[in-house]
């Protein structure tokens, strides 16, 4: 694995530990079932979206760097005011501000991760490991978290390490905008729209189940029978690795079906178990599946959209809705009739969604970056010979151009190039000009062009411009 991918995996893991630590501190201040707790969660969601808004407003690279640093420093200060003061009003204000800022920083981390891993064949494994390590660390350190000075030390240490890693190894897309997605063809647009609908459909099904599932966690928190940060919480790791496996297997072809099957297992009776440890363990496992699915799904499509900063973190935003709606259900409806109705709805929703996804996976075959062409060599040769007989030299030239066009589309589709990567590849095929001139034609910086060149090299297994072109023609 390239060094930079390891660096970004570490960065994501450190942020997740910081995120979980803050939620633990916030829960101690507000109470995990209080209204203020879920207001804080709502601000975290708003924070994720605010990163996209900030990047849309601020286009200057230096100002973007300064803004991120200000947000990071302000978050660290607000956490200190959350822990140290004895004034409840000051603590509450600091919690709300820190909630917004930790979300904004998360938007940045998720965006960077989506750009780095969206085409990596091991994205599911990387995501699972990066997310699981913080849970293990927190499990062993929970007994020390009651001491506010230890809380301060850990949060400040994480702040310093994250700041160092992010600034020491920056990537061009941290400050520069992604190449714009222009000139997509209808097939590409249709494929992207289909992927969005599929993800949101699965999300809605799992949200309905997740909201009801949240009652397991809430009832356990109210009863105090189980340590909410104890051993059952580690089952979330199995959920992440489960989804991570199906994310990488066959290029996430079965990711939706696998996720829905785990939720059907819950809907078909697990919740009815009287063993609170079993119910809580299953809850955390499904929470890992739910969050991992949304994270991976939105990481895949984010760089293919016109607003990757928004779509990269949208999965995390949607995953937080489950807890917010779950607490509403706890306080509003809690009758046997509602429970029976929801369990019936679960089975129907999962069955229907699984049926639709299986049909779509079988029937809908779109090219990733362009209209698919028939590239069978015998077919093309036969067609070329027929055209030669009918139209002479002109037909041969037209057939050759068409064959080249089909080969180019097939090559881009085979290696999963994005539309702008196809555009870069096209320029490289038709020109031997310097990288500086190529960058000027694309209207981007040389650093950004090299970022896309590296992506082309990784996807094709080549190491230079010359070897890439040789690989293409071979």
C-alpha positions in Angstrom: 0.0 0.0 0.0 1.4 3.4 -0.9 2.7 5.5 2.0 0.1 8.3 1.5 -2.8 5.8 1.8 -1.4 4.6 5.1 -1.0 8.2 6.3 -4.6 9.0 5.4 -5.8 5.8 7.1 -4.0 6.9 10.3 -5.5 10.4 9.9 -9.0 9.0 9.6 -8.5 6.6 12.6 -7.2 9.5 14.8 -10.2 11.6 13.9 -12.6 8.8 14.7 -10.9 8.4 18.1 -11.2 12.1 18.7 -14.9 12.0 17.6 -15.7 9.1 19.9 -13.9 10.8 22.8 -15.8 14.0 22.3 -19.2 12.2 22.2 -18.2 10.4 25.5 -17.4 13.8 27.1 -20.5 15.4 25.7 -22.7 12.5 27.0 -21.3 13.0 30.5 -22.2 16.7 30.3 -25.6 16.5 28.8 -26.7 12.9 29.5 -27.0 10.4 26.6 -30.9 10.5 26.6 -31.4 14.2 27.1 -32.8 16.6 24.6 -29.6 18.6 24.6 -27.7 15.4 23.7 -29.6 15.1 20.4 -29.4 18.8 19.8 -25.6 18.3 19.9 -25.9 15.4 17.5 -27.9 17.7 15.1 -25.1 20.3 15.3 -22.6 17.6 14.4 -24.6 16.7 11.3 -24.8 20.4 10.4 -21.0 20.7 10.9 -20.4 18.0 8.3 -22.4 19.9 5.8 -20.8 23.2 6.8 -17.4 22.0 5.4 -19.0 21.9 2.0 -20.4 25.4 2.5 -17.1 26.8 3.6 -15.2 25.4 0.6 -17.9 26.7 -1.7 -17.6 30.2 -0.3 -13.8 30.3 0.1 -11.8 29.6 -3.1 -8.4 31.1 -2.1 -6.1 28.2 -1.2 -4.3 30.1 1.6 -7.6 31.2 3.1 -8.8 27.6 3.1 -5.7 26.5 4.9 -6.1 29.2 7.5 -9.8 28.5 8.0 -9.2 24.8 8.7 -6.5 25.7 11.2 -8.9 28.2 13.0 -11.6 25.6 13.1 -9.2 23.0 14.5 -7.9 25.4 17.2 -11.3 26.7 18.2 -12.5 23.1 18.6 -9.6 22.3 21.0 -10.4 25.4 23.1 -14.1 24.7 23.2 -13.4 21.1 24.5 -11.3 22.7 27.3 -14.3 24.9 28.3 -16.5 21.8 28.1 -14.3 19.9 30.6 -12.8 22.5 33.0 -15.4 25.1 34.1 -18.0 24.3 36.8 -20.5 26.7 35.3 -23.2 24.6 33.6 -24.3 27.3 31.1 -20.7 27.7 30.0 -20.3 24.0 29.6 -23.5 23.7 27.5 -22.4 26.5 25.2 -19.0 25.0 24.7 -20.5 21.6 24.0 -22.7 23.1 21.3 -19.9 24.9 19.6 -17.6 21.9 19.8 -20.3 19.7 18.3 -20.5 22.0 15.3 -16.8 22.1 14.9 -16.1 18.4 15.3 -18.6 17.9 12.5 -16.9 20.4 10.2 -13.5 18.8 10.8 -15.2 15.4 10.0 -16.5 16.8 6.7 -12.9 17.5 5.8 -11.6 14.1 6.9 -14.3 12.2 5.1 -13.8 14.3 1.9 -10.0 13.6 1.9 -10.7 9.9 2.6 -13.2 9.6 -0.2 -10.8 11.2 -2.7 -8.0 8.8 -1.6 -9.9 5.5 -1.4 -12.9 5.7 -3.8 -11.1 3.6 -6.4 -9.0 1.5 -4.0 -9.9 -2.2 -4.1 -9.2 -2.5 -0.4 -11.3 0.4 0.7 -13.6 -1.7 2.8 -10.7 -3.3 4.7 -9.0 0.1 5.2 -12.2 1.7 6.5 -12.9 -1.3 8.8 -9.4 -1.2 10.4 -9.3 2.6 10.6 -12.6 2.7 12.4 -12.1 -0.4 14.6 -8.8 0.7 16.2 -10.4 3.7 18.0 -13.2 1.4 19.5 -10.5 -0.9 20.9 -8.5 2.0 22.3 -11.5 3.5 23.9 -12.6 0.2 25.4 -9.3 -0.2 27.3 -9.1 3.5 28.3 -12.8 4.0 29.4 -12.0 3.4 33.1 -9.6 6.4 33.0 -12.0 8.8 31.2 -13.7 9.8 34.4 -10.6 11.9 35.3 -11.0 15.3 33.5 -7.3 15.9 33.3 -6.8 12.6 31.5 -9.6 13.7 29.1 -7.8 17.0 28.5 -4.5 15.3 27.9 -5.9 12.8 25.4 -7.9 15.4 23.5 -5.0 17.8 23.3 -2.7 15.0 22.2 -5.1 14.0 19.4 -5.4 17.6 18.4 -1.6 18.0 18.0 -1.1 14.6 16.2 -4.0 15.2 13.8 -2.8 18.7 13.0 0.8 17.5 12.4 -0.3 14.6 10.1 -2.7 16.8 8.1 -0.2 19.6 7.6 2.9 17.5 7.2 1.5 15.4 4.4 -1.1 17.5 2.5 -2.6 16.3 -0.7 -3.5 18.7 -3.5 -7.3 18.1 -3.2 -7.1 19.3 0.4 -6.9 22.9 -0.8 -7.5 22.7 -4.5 -10.9 21.9 -6.1 -11.5 18.6 -7.8 -11.4 18.6 -11.5 -15.0 19.6 -12.6 -17.1 16.8 -14.1 -18.0 18.2 -17.5 -19.1 16.5 -20.7 -20.6 13.4 -19.1 -22.7 11.4 -21.5 -26.3 10.3 -20.7 -25.2 6.8 -19.8 -22.8 8.2 -17.1 -25.5 10.5 -15.7 -28.0 7.6 -15.6 -25.6 5.3 -13.9 -24.8 8.0 -11.3 -28.5 8.7 -10.7 -29.2 5.0 -10.3 -26.4 4.6 -7.7 -27.8 7.6 -5.7 -31.3 6.2 -5.8 -30.1 2.7 -4.8 -28.1 4.0 -1.8 -30.9 6.3 -0.6 -33.4 3.4 -0.9 -31.3 1.1 1.2 -30.7 3.9 3.7 -34.4 4.5 4.1 -35.0 0.8 4.7 -32.2 0.5 7.3 -33.3 3.8 8.9 -36.7 2.5 9.6 -35.2 -0.6 11.2 -32.4 1.4 12.9 -34.9 3.8 14.6 -36.7 0.9 16.1 -33.4 -0.9 16.9 -32.3 2.2 18.8 -34.8 1.2 21.5 -32.4 -1.6 22.5 -29.7 1.0 23.2 -32.0 3.4 24.9 -33.6 0.9 27.2 -30.2 -0.4 28.2 -29.0 3.1 29.0 -32.1 3.8 31.1 -31.9 0.5 33.0 -28.2 0.8 33.7 -28.0 -3.0 33.6 -25.2 -3.0 31.0 -22.1 -0.8 30.6 -22.7 1.1 27.4 -19.0 1.2 26.8 -18.3 -2.3 27.8 -17.7 -5.5 25.9 -21.0 -5.5 23.8 -19.8 -2.3 22.2 -16.9 -4.1 20.6 -19.4 -5.9 18.4 -19.5 -2.8 16.2 -16.1 -3.9 14.9 -17.6 -7.1 13.5 -20.2 -5.0 11.7 -17.5 -2.8 10.1 -15.5 -5.8 9.0 -18.6 -7.6 7.7 -19.5 -4.6 5.5 -15.9 -4.0 4.6 -15.6 -7.5 3.2 -18.6 -7.1 1.0 -17.4 -3.7 0.0 -14.3 -5.2 -1.5 -15.7 -8.5 -2.7 -16.6 -8.4 -6.4 -16.3 -4.6 -6.4 -19.2 -4.1 -3.9 -21.6 -6.0 -6.1 -23.3 -7.6 -3.1 -22.9 -4.8 -0.5 -26.5 -3.8 -0.4 -27.9 -7.3 -0.3 -25.5 -8.3 2.5 -26.3 -5.3 4.6 -30.1 -5.8 4.2 -29.8 -9.5 5.2 -28.2 -8.6 8.5 -31.1 -6.2 9.3 -33.6 -8.9 8.3 -32.0 -11.1 10.9 -32.7 -8.5 13.5 -36.3 -7.9 12.3 -37.2 -11.5 12.4 -36.9 -11.9 16.1 -33.5 -10.9 17.6 -35.1 -7.8 19.3 -37.6 -10.0 21.0 -34.9 -11.8 23.0 -35.0 -11.2 26.7 -31.2 -11.3 27.1 -30.2 -7.7 27.2 -26.5 -8.5 26.5 -27.5 -10.3 23.3 -29.8 -7.5 22.2 -27.1 -4.9 22.9 -24.4 -6.9 21.1 -26.6 -7.3 18.1 -27.5 -3.6 18.2 -23.8 -2.6 18.0 -23.1 -5.1 15.3 -25.9 -3.7 13.1 -24.8 -0.2 14.0 -21.4 -1.0 12.5 -23.0 -2.5 9.4 -25.3 0.5 9.0 -22.6 3.2 9.5 -20.0 1.3 7.4 -22.4 0.8 4.5 -23.4 4.5 4.3 -19.7 5.6 4.6 -18.5 3.2 1.9 -21.4 3.9 -0.4 -21.0 7.6 -0.3 -17.2 7.5 -0.6 -17.7 5.6 -3.8 -19.9 8.1 -5.5 -18.6 11.4 -4.0 -15.7 12.1 -6.5 -18.1 11.4 -9.4 -20.4 14.2 -8.4 -20.1 17.9 -8.8 -20.1 18.5 -5.0 -17.8 15.8 -3.7 -17.3 17.7 -0.4 -21.0 17.3 0.4 -21.5 13.7 -0.8 -18.4 12.3 0.9 -19.7 13.1 4.4 -23.4 12.7 3.6 -23.3 9.0 4.7 -22.1 10.0 8.2 -24.8 12.7 8.4 -27.5 10.2 7.5 -26.3 7.7 10.0 -26.7 10.2 12.8 -30.4 10.5 12.0 -31.0 7.0 13.3 -30.2 8.1 16.9 -32.2 11.3 16.6 -35.3 9.6 15.4 -34.8 6.7 17.8 -35.1 8.9 20.8 -38.2 10.5 19.4 -39.8 7.1 19.0 -38.7 6.2 22.6 -40.6 9.2 24.1 -43.6 9.2 21.7 -44.6 5.7 20.9 -43.8 2.5 22.8 -46.8 0.2 22.5 -47.1 -3.4 21.5 -49.3 -2.5 18.5 -46.7 -0.2 17.2 -44.0 -2.8 17.7 -46.0 -5.4 15.8 -46.7 -3.0 12.9 -43.0 -2.0 12.6 -41.8 -5.6 12.7 -44.2 -6.4 9.8 -43.0 -3.3 8.0 -39.4 -4.4 8.4 -39.9 -7.8 6.8 -41.8 -6.3 3.8 -39.4 -3.4 3.3 -36.3 -5.7 3.3 -37.9 -8.2 1.0 -39.0 -5.6 -1.5 -35.7 -3.7 -1.4 -33.7 -7.0 -1.9 -35.9 -7.9 -4.8 -35.5 -4.5 -6.5 -31.7 -4.5 -6.0 -31.3 -8.0 -7.4 -33.3 -7.0 -10.5 -31.2 -3.8 -11.0 -27.9 -5.7 -10.6 -29.0 -8.2 -13.2 -30.7 -6.0 -15.8 -29.0 -2.6 -15.6 -25.5 -2.7 -17.1 -24.1 0.8 -17.6 -20.6 1.8 -18.6 -18.7 3.6 -15.8 -17.4 6.5 -17.9 -19.1 6.3 -21.2 -21.3 4.3 -23.5 -20.3 0.7 -23.7 -19.2 -0.5 -27.2 -18.9 -3.9 -28.7 -15.2 -4.6 -28.5 -15.1 -8.2 -29.6 -12.2 -8.4 -32.1 -13.9 -10.8 -34.5 -17.0 -8.7 -34.7 -14.9 -5.5 -35.4 -12.8 -7.3 -38.0 -15.9 -8.7 -39.8 -17.5 -5.3 -39.8 -14.3 -3.7 -41.1 -14.1 -6.1 -44.0 -17.7 -5.6 -45.0 -17.4 -1.8 -45.0 -14.2 -2.1 -47.1 -16.0 -4.0 -49.7 -18.9 -1.5 -49.8 -17.3 1.9 -49.4 -13.6 1.5 -50.1 -10.9 3.5 -48.5 -13.2 6.0 -46.8 -15.1 3.3 -45.1 -11.9 1.8 -43.8 -10.9 5.1 -42.3 -14.2 5.5 -40.6 -14.2 2.0 -39.3 -10.7 2.5 -37.9 -11.8 5.6 -36.1 -14.9 3.9 -34.7 -12.8 1.0 -33.6 -10.4 3.3 -31.9 -13.3 5.1 -30.2 -14.7 1.8 -29.0 -11.3 0.7 -27.7 -10.8 4.0 -25.9 -14.3 3.7 -24.2 -13.6 0.1 -23.3 -10.2 0.9 -21.9 -11.6 3.7 -19.7 -14.5 1.5 -18.6 -12.3 -1.4 -17.8 -10.0 0.6 -15.6 -12.9 2.6 -14.0 -11.7 6.0 -15.1 -13.8 9.0 -14.1 -14.9 11.4 -16.9 -12.2 13.9 -16.3 -9.6 11.1 -16.1 -10.8 10.0 -19.5 -10.3 13.5 -20.7 -6.7 13.6 -19.4 -6.1 10.2 -21.0 -7.4 11.5 -24.3 -5.1 14.4 -24.3 -2.1 12.2 -23.5 -3.0 10.0 -26.5 -3.2 12.9 -28.9 -0.4 15.1 -27.7 3.2 14.7 -26.6 3.3 18.2 -25.1 4.8 18.9 -21.7 2.8 18.5 -18.5 2.7 22.3 -18.1 1.0 22.8 -21.4 -1.4 19.9 -20.8 -2.3 21.4 -17.4 -3.0 24.8 -19.1 -5.3 23.1 -21.6 -7.3 21.6 -18.7 -7.3 24.8 -16.8 -5.7 23.3 -13.7 -2.4 23.4 -11.8 0.4 21.0 -12.6 0.1 19.6 -9.1 -3.5 18.8 -9.7 -2.7 17.2 -13.1 0.0 15.0 -11.4 -2.7 13.9 -8.9 -4.8 12.6 -11.8 -1.8 11.1 -13.6 -1.0 9.1 -10.4 -4.5 7.9 -10.4 -4.2 6.7 -14.0 -0.9 4.9 -13.1 -2.5 3.2 -10.1 -5.5 2.0 -12.0 -3.5 0.6 -14.9 -0.5 -0.7 -13.0 1.9 1.6 -14.8 4.5 3.9 -13.5 5.1 6.6 -16.1 3.5 8.5 -19.0 5.4 6.4 -21.5 4.5 3.1 -19.9 0.9 4.2 -19.7 0.7 4.9 -23.4 2.5 1.7 -24.2 0.1 -0.3 -22.0 -2.9 1.3 -23.8 -1.7 0.5 -27.3 -0.6 -3.0 -26.3 
